[in-house]
């Protein structure tokens, strides 16, 4: 059963009680991601996520680690372009201890100056590690170019320069501005009593209210055709292509899920079969949609030997043009539906997954869809629905392509191929 309520300070609480489980998963969702950051704050959302584990007024970083291990639980966090989430999973008898620990790191972190200086080095190493992963670099560059000039182009980690310049005042000001009751959701799923959960939330999450401020002015794609080349001395060339997509919870979302499975989202997909299985020209080849609150895009990816980059790019474009012109088959659509339903149901077999779905939906003011409703929406997708989105997601006039590797010798040939696609 789903429950919703608000704390006296305005924090939204949403929970789902689940029979047959002995665990409880709790998430604290904050509408603070890279799209919210101003000049001089790039990477602040992610940096603060790290810092909240470094110690509070009554706990050291070691205390935090020891306490969650003593409970046998899991405490972690992540930052994305649109939000930050701190989450914990414990046995039901440890719900209050977990809630108190979670609230302590979020509400009473010290953000110590010496810890900040030390953590700068850690995050700069994380940035460098990301740059050393060519596949990650290709996807990050693709997003930066596809949304060039828009807040979505900003990297979640920030840059070496922005992170190095952080001061305690910068981080405190950002946290005060973004970690406010109207911008926070607490979600829970598993074995608990909702009234008792509300009492715990009231007891521990006593954040003072401030004036609301939420950034919704993002999601503008730069438009046009772009080919971007990142020269890197590596064995493979990593190819990424982005096309227009859709925001989350809009009419195009489920048809795009079905199309994705047919294009490159499964081992029976067009790209996987033609490029890997039939040609043997790539090990990793796939497609994936990205859904944000106000926008979205659709990506094709392949990693291949540099001497095959031109041929693989041509195959990707030809296959995708064929889909644009002919659509997919009824058999592909039905196969995609079964893959989607199975993947969704299996992925929901944990309290963590339920808490995450609840929290994300509530944070972005979207309706929470039951398992039956999700399956109904998947089953309802027709070939006509998929055909209706093809002019958007197969718009070659508005596409961005990124090539990472030793691309100098083939740059002009690849550029021309994208321009003429």
Secondary structure, 3 states (H helix, E strand, C coil): CEEEEECCCCCEEEEEECCCCCEEEEEEEECCCHHHCCCCCCCHHHHHHHHCCCEECCCEHHHHHHHHHHCCCEEEEEECCCCEEEEEEEEHHHHHHHHHHHHHHHHCECCCHHHHHHHHHHHHHHHHHHHCCHHHHHHHHHHHHHCCCCHHHCCCCCCHHHHHCCCHHHHHHHHHHHCCHHHEEEEEEECCCHHHHHHHHHHHCCCCCCCCCCCCCCCCCCCCCEEEEEECCCCEEEEEEEEECCCCCCCHHHHHHHHHHHHCCCCCCHHHHHHHHHCCCCCCEEEEEEECCCCEEEEEEEEEEHHHHHHHHHHHHHHHHHHHHHCCCHHHHHHHHHHHHHHHHHHCCCHHHHHHHHHHHHHCCCCCCCHHHHHHHHHHCCHHHHHHHHHHHCCCCCEEEEEEECCHHHHHHHHHHHHHC
